[in-house]
Amino acid sequence: MRIFSRYFAARFLALFGGVLLVSILAVASVEVLLNLDDMLRSGDRASGALRYLFLRIPSYYWNSLVPLAAATAGFLCMGLAGHRFEIVATRAGGIPLARLIGPVLLAAIGVAVFSLGIDETWIVDSHRGWAQQEEKKLRLRGDRLWYHQGQRIYRMGRPDLSNRKIYGVEIFELNPNGRLQQKTYAELAIIQSESDWRLQNVLAQRFDPANPAALPQIEAMDEVQLELAPNVDDILLASNPSSLGIRDLLNGIQRTSRDANPEYILLTALHQRLAQPVTLLLMALIGIAFGLRVERSRSFGLPAAGIVLTLGIFYGLRSGLSILGTGGVVPGSAIWLLLLAFAALAFLFLSRAPR
């Protein structure tokens, strides 16, 4: 039975690796065709183009390609077994269906654990590198966003995408010699237009660069208008916690847990990150469930259409929950209810498979 288990586990892993590699190459080819100019502008010739791809693909596509590769591998693994009468042979030999599915699921669990490690290292670093590639003045450190514009350095906390607000803003203003001449803290920054901010509950400290030992002048203000360069607000509000690891997300949530407005963005991102390996395992299970239907239909057509429809519905609902969770309409933990519902659907399909 060990040889039997290794056979199906190895088939799943080989199919998963092959599908993932082909998907990455296909995405890279499309990126080259559509964004060749951007690739060439990102660095010196081939090295710049490769750096572009090595940042772009993990940042934009990895978290979708890996679960889809698991679903395809699970589908083909069981589909090929049914099409080649391997399932009939094992059933005739008295081997239960669970012995076919078990090794594949164990292999999928191993891939999911490995994928989580990749997400917390390479993928997070790629998100940070891509942010720097797109806007070289933008930096993420811990759970704070830093931005350098002219003589000002901004340190910002939580952005509220739906209401165009940023909570916890510090502004450091430097003189032409690079010395600090004013530090401004605002509890809330409201982005009113393309380049205008309205700061509320402001505390300003003015320093004398010529006399660093002198005490600063402190002034408290209810409201201050601030003008920025055009489109800076879009860059800041478009920032997301994808560049933060799980530890940084937890730290950010802990620091903002006492705010009047809960940290919806970080909470949603944390649940999405934790759900990623479970999603991979669920996709493999759905692929197995539809792959077993190939034996009955003697064709890949209908089962393939079924899995495409199921995955389309799943990812549509997941995207909707992510948007609603970021805006605080639904809790970020709603992703687990979605996973539970589709896991129940997959087990329902498995229960109807011939024994």
C-alpha positions in Angstrom: 0.0 0.0 0.0 2.9 2.3 0.5 3.8 2.0 -3.2 0.1 2.7 -4.0 0.0 5.8 -1.8 3.3 7.1 -3.2 2.0 6.6 -6.7 -1.0 8.9 -6.4 0.8 11.5 -4.1 3.7 11.7 -6.6 1.2 12.1 -9.5 -0.5 15.0 -7.7 2.8 16.7 -6.9 4.1 16.3 -10.5 0.8 17.7 -11.9 0.8 20.5 -9.4 4.4 21.5 -10.3 3.7 21.2 -14.0 0.5 23.2 -14.0 2.1 25.9 -11.8 5.1 26.2 -14.0 3.1 26.4 -17.2 0.8 29.0 -15.5 3.7 31.2 -14.5 5.2 31.0 -18.0 1.9 31.9 -19.6 1.5 34.9 -17.2 5.1 35.9 -17.9 4.5 35.8 -21.7 1.4 38.0 -21.3 3.2 40.4 -19.2 6.0 40.7 -21.7 3.5 41.3 -24.5 1.5 43.9 -22.6 4.1 45.7 -20.5 7.4 45.4 -22.4 8.0 49.2 -22.3 7.6 49.2 -18.5 9.9 46.2 -18.1 12.6 47.9 -20.2 12.3 51.2 -18.2 12.6 49.3 -14.9 16.3 48.6 -15.2 19.2 47.8 -17.5 18.0 45.6 -20.4 17.5 42.0 -19.5 18.3 42.3 -15.8 15.6 45.0 -15.4 13.1 43.0 -17.3 13.7 39.9 -15.2 13.5 42.0 -12.0 10.1 43.3 -13.2 8.8 39.8 -13.7 10.2 38.4 -10.5 8.4 41.2 -8.6 5.2 41.4 -10.7 4.3 37.8 -10.8 4.5 37.0 -7.1 2.8 40.3 -6.2 -0.1 40.0 -8.5 -0.6 36.4 -9.4 1.0 34.0 -7.0 -1.9 33.8 -4.5 -4.3 32.9 -7.3 -2.1 30.6 -9.3 -1.2 28.3 -6.5 -4.7 27.3 -5.4 -5.8 27.0 -9.0 -2.9 24.8 -9.7 -3.9 22.6 -6.8 -7.4 22.4 -8.1 -6.2 21.5 -11.6 -3.8 18.9 -10.2 -6.4 17.3 -8.0 -8.9 17.2 -10.9 -6.3 15.7 -13.4 -5.0 13.2 -10.8 -8.4 11.6 -10.1 -9.7 12.3 -13.7 -6.8 10.4 -15.3 -7.2 7.6 -12.8 -10.9 7.3 -13.7 -10.3 7.6 -17.4 -7.6 4.9 -17.4 -9.8 2.5 -15.3 -7.3 2.7 -12.4 -10.2 3.5 -10.0 -12.1 0.5 -11.3 -9.1 -1.7 -10.8 -8.5 -0.5 -7.2 -12.2 -0.9 -6.4 -12.1 -4.5 -7.8 -9.0 -5.2 -5.6 -11.0 -4.2 -2.5 -9.1 -0.9 -2.0 -11.6 1.8 -0.6 -11.9 5.1 -2.3 -10.4 6.8 0.8 -7.1 5.1 0.1 -7.0 7.0 -3.3 -7.9 10.3 -1.9 -5.9 10.2 1.3 -2.4 10.3 -0.2 -3.4 13.2 -2.5 -4.8 15.2 0.4 -1.7 14.6 2.4 0.4 15.8 -0.5 -1.9 18.9 -0.7 -1.4 19.6 3.0 2.4 19.5 2.5 2.1 21.9 -0.4 -0.2 24.2 1.7 2.3 24.4 4.6 5.2 25.0 2.2 3.1 27.7 0.4 2.5 29.5 3.7 6.2 29.7 4.3 6.7 31.1 0.8 3.9 33.6 1.4 5.6 34.9 4.6 9.0 35.3 3.0 9.3 35.6 -0.8 5.8 36.9 -1.5 5.9 39.5 1.2 9.3 40.7 0.1 8.0 40.8 -3.5 5.1 43.0 -2.5 7.6 45.4 -0.8 9.9 45.4 -3.8 7.0 46.0 -6.2 5.8 49.0 -4.0 9.3 50.4 -4.3 9.4 49.7 -8.0 6.1 51.6 -8.6 6.9 54.5 -6.2 10.5 54.7 -5.0 9.5 57.2 -2.3 7.1 54.8 -0.7 8.2 52.5 2.1 6.5 50.1 4.5 8.1 49.5 7.9 6.2 47.3 10.4 2.6 48.4 10.2 3.4 52.0 9.3 3.7 53.7 5.9 6.5 56.2 5.2 6.5 58.7 2.4 9.2 61.2 1.4 8.1 64.3 -0.6 10.4 67.3 -0.9 11.3 68.6 2.5 8.6 66.5 4.2 8.6 63.0 5.5 5.3 61.4 6.4 4.7 58.5 8.8 1.1 57.2 8.5 -0.9 54.6 10.3 -4.2 53.1 9.2 -5.8 54.2 5.9 -9.6 54.0 5.6 -10.1 53.4 1.9 -13.9 53.8 1.9 -13.9 57.2 3.6 -10.6 58.5 2.3 -9.1 59.0 5.7 -5.8 58.2 7.3 -5.5 57.7 11.1 -2.3 58.7 13.0 -0.3 61.0 10.7 3.1 62.4 11.6 4.8 65.0 9.4 8.5 65.8 9.7 9.5 69.0 7.9 13.2 69.6 7.2 15.1 72.7 6.4 17.3 72.9 3.2 20.2 71.5 5.3 18.2 68.4 6.3 17.6 69.5 9.9 14.3 69.0 11.5 12.4 72.3 11.9 8.9 71.1 12.6 7.1 67.9 13.6 3.3 67.7 13.2 1.0 65.0 14.6 -2.6 64.7 13.6 -5.0 62.1 14.9 -6.9 62.1 11.5 -6.1 63.2 8.0 -9.1 63.6 5.6 -8.2 63.6 1.9 -10.6 66.1 0.3 -9.3 66.3 -3.2 -6.4 65.4 -5.4 -3.8 67.2 -3.3 -5.6 68.7 -0.3 -5.6 67.1 3.2 -7.5 68.4 6.2 -5.7 67.5 9.5 -7.7 67.2 12.7 -6.6 67.3 16.3 -3.2 68.6 15.4 -0.1 69.0 17.7 2.7 71.0 16.1 6.3 71.2 17.5 8.6 73.8 16.0 12.4 73.5 16.5 15.3 75.9 15.9 17.7 74.1 13.6 20.4 76.6 14.6 20.0 75.7 18.3 19.2 72.0 18.7 19.3 72.3 22.5 16.5 74.9 22.6 13.0 73.7 23.7 10.5 73.4 20.9 7.5 75.7 20.5 4.3 73.6 20.9 1.0 74.6 19.4 -2.3 72.6 19.4 -4.8 73.2 16.7 -8.2 71.7 15.9 -7.8 71.7 12.2 -5.1 72.4 9.6 -5.2 72.4 5.8 -2.2 70.8 4.0 -1.4 70.8 0.3 0.4 67.9 -1.3 1.8 67.1 -4.7 -0.9 65.8 -7.1 -1.9 62.1 -6.9 0.0 61.5 -3.6 -3.3 60.6 -2.0 -4.0 57.9 -4.5 -0.6 56.3 -3.8 -1.2 56.3 -0.1 -4.8 55.1 -0.1 -3.9 52.4 -2.6 -1.3 51.0 -0.1 -2.3 47.7 1.4 -1.0 45.3 4.0 0.2 42.8 1.5 3.7 43.8 2.3 3.2 42.9 5.9 3.8 39.4 7.4 1.5 37.8 9.8 3.5 39.0 12.8 3.4 42.6 11.6 -0.4 42.3 10.9 -0.9 41.1 14.4 1.2 43.9 15.9 -0.8 46.4 13.8 -4.1 45.0 15.0 -2.9 45.1 18.6 -1.8 48.7 18.4 -5.1 49.8 17.0 -7.4 47.6 19.0 -8.4 50.4 21.2 -9.4 52.8 18.4 -13.0 53.9 18.0 -12.9 52.5 14.5 -11.7 48.9 14.3 -8.8 48.0 12.0 -10.9 46.5 9.3 -8.1 46.4 6.6 -5.6 44.7 8.8 -8.1 42.2 10.2 -9.4 41.3 6.7 -5.8 40.9 5.4 -4.9 38.7 8.4 -7.8 36.4 7.8 -7.1 36.3 4.1 -3.5 35.4 4.8 -4.3 32.7 7.3 -7.0 31.3 4.9 -4.6 31.0 2.0 -3.2 27.5 2.8 -6.7 26.3 3.7 -7.9 27.6 0.4 -5.2 25.6 -1.4 -6.3 22.5 0.4 -10.0 23.2 -0.4 -9.2 23.7 -4.1 -7.4 20.4 -4.2 -10.4 18.7 -2.5 -12.8 20.3 -5.1 -10.5 19.2 -7.9 -10.6 15.6 -6.5 -14.4 15.7 -6.2 -14.9 16.7 -9.8 -12.1 14.5 -11.0 -13.9 11.4 -9.7 -16.9 12.3 -11.8 -14.8 11.6 -15.0 -15.1 7.8 -14.4 -18.9 8.1 -14.5 -19.2 10.4 -17.4 -16.2 8.9 -19.4 -15.4 12.4 -20.4 -13.5 15.4 -19.0 -15.9 17.9 -20.5 -18.8 18.1 -18.0 -16.6 17.7 -14.9 -14.2 20.4 -16.2 -17.1 22.8 -16.8 -18.4 22.0 -13.3 -15.1 22.8 -11.6 -14.7 26.0 -13.6 -18.1 27.2 -12.6 -17.5 26.3 -9.0 -14.2 28.1 -8.8 -15.6 31.1 -10.6 -18.4 31.4 -8.0 -15.9 30.8 -5.1 -13.5 33.5 -6.2 -16.3 35.9 -7.0 -17.7 35.5 -3.5 -14.2 35.7 -2.0 -13.5 39.0 -3.8 -16.8 40.4 -2.6 -16.1 39.4 1.0 -12.6 41.0 0.8 -14.1 44.3 -0.4 -16.9 44.3 2.2 -14.5 43.2 5.0 -12.0 46.1 4.1 -14.9 48.5 4.4 -16.1 47.0 7.7 -19.5 45.9 6.2 -18.8 42.3 7.2 -16.1 40.9 9.5 -12.9 39.7 8.0 -13.5 36.3 9.5 -16.4 35.8 7.0 -13.9 34.1 4.7 -13.9 31.0 6.9 -17.7 30.6 6.5 -17.1 30.7 2.7 -14.4 28.0 3.0 -16.7 25.9 5.2 -19.6 26.1 2.8 -17.5 25.1 -0.2 -15.8 22.3 1.8 -19.3 21.0 2.7 -20.1 21.1 -1.1 -16.9 19.2 -1.9 -17.7 16.5 0.7 -21.2 16.2 -0.7 -19.8 15.5 -4.2 -17.4 13.0 -2.7 -20.2 11.2 -0.8 -21.9 10.6 -4.1 -18.9 9.1 -5.8 -19.1 5.4 -6.6 -17.6 3.2 -3.8 
